[in-house]
Amino acid sequence: MYDGFYKQLGENIKTRRQELYYTQQELADKVNMSLNFIGKIEVAFSRPSLNTLITIAEALNSTISDITKGCK
């Protein structure tokens, strides 16, 4: 039902992470989550909670609005 939303969300997180030159492992360490979980979010296999999105956005020096931009 929300597959497109989560695909775009994952792409946005990946793009922002790469803009900051973070590896998935570096982001995972910053947010105290597993590398596997970050990877699954980026490919829309996992659907993160709002709290998780806030934590990731903060680690990426972004806002929820930034990382959900274009998500439908």
TAVENHU-V919162 format. One line per field, one symbol per residue. ss: DSSP state (H for helix, E for strand, C for the rest). psi: psi as a letter, one per 30 degrees, with the letter a starting at -180 (. if undefined). burial: + if it has 24 or more other ideal C-beta (glycine too) atoms within 12 Angstrom, else -. A space follows every 10 residues. Layout:
ss->???
psi->???
burial->???
//
This chain:
ss->CCHHHHHHHH HHHHHHHHHC CCCHHHHHHH HCCCHHHHHH HHCCCCCCCH HHHHHHHHHC CCCHHHHCCC CC
psi->egeeeeeeee eeeeeeeeeg hkleeeeeee ghlleeeeee efggekjlle eeeeeeeefg haleeefgkf k.
burial->-----+--++ -+++-++--- -+-+--++-- +-+---++-- ++-----+-- -++-+++-++ -+----++-- --
//
